Amino acid sequence: MELIIKWLSGNYIELLGAILGIVYIFFSIKQSILTWPVGLLTSVLYVWVFLVSKLYADMGLQMYYVVISIYGWYEWLFGKKTDDHAEPVKVSRITARLGLVLSVVSVLLFFLIWFILKNYTDSPVPMADSLVTSLSIVATWMLARKILEHWLIWIFVDAFSIGLFIYKDLLPTVVLFVVYTVMAYIGYREWLREYKTAQ
């Protein structure tokens, strides 16, 4: 019991971030507006966790999440403007053109982040950290726009991240990302069903 208490006292920020992260993904699946304030708080906590773990790109990603949470919050409330009022954004599919643009953006982000991590930080995993970060930036923007295929990116990113966090001995975060992977699959199926029903 003493060992558990000692571990909790040293890892309570990560544990709270992991719990809030699960709540965040649940709200995302349900398309609840609470996705964004919970995501904002989760990201603030994980800025600290990743700073201490020297996962600098992931730390920077959490800073981006803080900003995109504000954007997503606004977008989900007022994103679709008509002549006389604003409507919340509805689930949509990615177009071939947007898919190409986002693929190019992902590749450019990957190389930029990898270059910075490799040359200007002591990151032990610059390539893996860059991959996760670049894809996550794109996927979160897609979430803010309610583009269905963002879930497919998250399935890959979350599953890949499990190995990265095992390597860094971030056990609550490993559990979080196992749950994320499963919930991303559930989210994809839920959003796809809603999209098909709306058609």
Secondary structure, 3 states (H helix, E strand, C coil): CHHHHHHHHHHHHHHHHHHHHHHHHHHHHCCCCCHHHHHHHHHHHHHHHHHHCCCHHHHHHHHHHHHHHHHHHHHHHHCEECCCCEECCCCECCCHHHHHHHHHHHHHHHHHHHHHHHHHCCCCCHHHHHHHHHHHHHHHHHHHCCECCHHHHHHHHHHHHHHHHHHCCCHHHHHHHHHHHHHHHHHHHHHHHHHHHHC
